Amino acid sequence: MIDGDLAPVRVADAITTRSLGRAYVFLPTCASTNDEAAARAAAGADQGLLVVSDEQSAGRGRRGRTWHSPAGENLYLSLLLRPAVPAHRIAPLTLVAGAALARALMALGFSPRLKWPNDVLLDGPEGLRKVAGILTEMATEGRRVRHAVLGIGINVNARAFPGELAERATSLRHLRGAAVDRVNVLATFLGAFEPLYDDFVASGPGAGLRAWQDFALFGQACWVQSGARRTEGIAESVDEHGALLIRTGDGKLVAIHAGEVNWQKTR
């Protein structure tokens, strides 16, 4: 790590956004950037606040999983958003963010793929492995979104992963063979996300979902466990709500709104 590489002055000089990330909080360490952003949201912070930490002691992903968050290597960021949309329309925001991150990584010279609903993968000598994950959490008042916190973890310069992660995860550094500037990754993502987010609020998720599908792993045999229900088939697309559409063996198209997707092959 270059000392001070995530310092506010570096970030301010690098980002090109109109509003997202202009208010910036850097924490050398914290439990979770999502929790930090949510606390500031409850205290009245404006939309666009960006919270970044050099490490997390309790970083988390979907379904309560722990997000490996060592110091000095990767990006752990949370964006505070206050979209003027009904709460039932917020679900596709995770896919919109995934599309933006995929566009950013492509601009940086990588070849990303997206696994529904929140995984960003990169292809390397070992096959497709996870390089980033997205966790969207929100607070509501009745049917209105009070705020949403978009949390993203990106394996930028990790050299090794513990336990079973060693077989599933990768990093930008691992594939490039050299250190990658974390601020450049951050600024490129923010620049890709802001226009998609603006369009999401103004016109709905259509443009963002089309962008997500540009990178999606479709045509893959998969099965999804959602509670006691198991659905098997071929992943074909996503609908206007961001649900995964699976074509089952009897020809039916089933919409999956939540659950764990398991691909039977990933190449």
C-alpha positions, 0 to 999 in steps of 0.5 A, a space after each residue: 500500500 502507498 501510504 495515504 493512498 486513500 487520503 481525501 485529497 487524492 480522492 478529491 483530485 481523482 473523482 469526476 462525479 457531480 455529487 457522489 463521493 464529494 462528501 468523503 469520510 475515510 476511516 483507517 479501520 471500522 467494523 463495517 462501512 455500511 454501518 458507518 454510512 447508515 449511522 451518518 444517514 440517521 444523523 441527517 447526512 446528505 445523499 452522496 456521502 462516501 465512506 471508505 475504510 482501509 480495513 473492516 473488522 466485521 465486514 459482511 456480504 449477503 445472507 450474513 456472510 463475513 467479507 474478508 477485509 484485511 488492511 492496506 489491500 482492497 477497497 471497502 466502500 459505502 455510498 449513502 443514497 436517498 432515491 426518491 422512489 417507492 421502497 418496492 422499486 429499490 431491489 434493482 439498485 444492486 444490479 445497477 451498481 454491478 453494471 457500473 462496477 463491471 463497466 469500470 473494470 472493463 475500462 481498467 482493462 479487465 473482463 468482468 462477468 456478473 452473477 445474479 444478484 450481487 457478484 462480480 467475477 473475473 476470468 483467469 487461469 483458474 477460471 471465473 472467480 469472485 473479485 467483488 460483492 455488493 450489499 444494498 441495505 435500506 431504511 424505509 418510512 412506510 412505502 418510502 425509502 428514507 435512505 439506501 446504503 450501497 456497500 461494495 467490497 473489491 479485491 484490489 491488491 490481495 495476494 492471498 485469501 484464507 480458507 475456502 476463499 482461496 478456491 473462489 476469490 481473486 484480485 485485480 493484482 493477481 490477474 494483472 501481476 502488479 499493484 493496482 491504484 485503489 483510488 483509480 478503481 474508486 474514481 472509475 466506479 463512481 464515474 460509471 455509477 453516477 449516470 446509471 443511478 441518475 437514470 434509475 431515479 429519473 426513469 427506473 432501472 431499465 437502462 441499468 438492467 440492460 447494462 447489467 445484462 451486457 456482462 451477465 452469465 446467461 445460458 448457464 444451467 443453475 439451481 436456486 434454493 429459496 427457502 424450502 423451494 428449489 428451482 432448476 433450469 437455465 438462466 435466461 435473463 432478468 425482468 424489469 424488477 431485477 428478478 432472475 428468469 430461469 427456464 425450467 425443464 418443462 419450459 416454464 419461465 420462473 422469476 426468482 426474486 431472492 435466493 442462492 444461485 448455484 451455477 453448474 458450470 461457470 465458463 
